[in-house]
Amino acid sequence: MTQIMRKPITTGGSKNDLQDLRGAIADYTKTIELAPDDANTYYARGIAKGKLQDHRGAIADYTKTIELAPDDAIAYHNRGLVKITLNQKDGGCFDLSKAGELGLGKAYDMIRKYCN
């Protein structure tokens, strides 16, 4: 599995840690404006959106993460779980399978739980 480096991202990471999710999203959005090819920022914003139940926004950010870093197993995993939450079982199970293929073993536990 390719390890994607997760690094602290501007003040968004600090705000996220403090549970200021809306502030974190605003910071991540500003960072994306300045560095639109940073997969880590889309990933982090997807996490924050997911915590706020913005499932469609989270899917969009995980999708962009995957476009920029196609071997990001965790982004596939997270996107799959969000899709399943939205009753998009086929797409969610496909993403979980892809995460497993990329080496994320826990994806198979989720497949057993949600896809069989």
BELJO-V415641 format. One line per field, one symbol per residue. phi: phi as a letter, one per 30 degrees, with the letter a starting at -180 (. if undefined). burial: b if it has 9 or more other C-alpha atoms within 8 Angstrom, else e. A space follows every 50 residues. Layout:
phi->???
burial->???
This chain:
phi->.ddddcbechdeddddedidddddddddddddddbdccedddedddeddd dcidddddedddddedddbdcdddddedddddddeciceedddddddddd ddjdeddddddddccc
burial->eeeeeeeebbebbbbbeeebbebbbbbbbebbeeeeebbbbbbbbbbbbb eeebbebbbbbbbbbbebeeebbebbbbbbbbbbeeebbebbbbbbbbbb ebbbeebbebbeebee
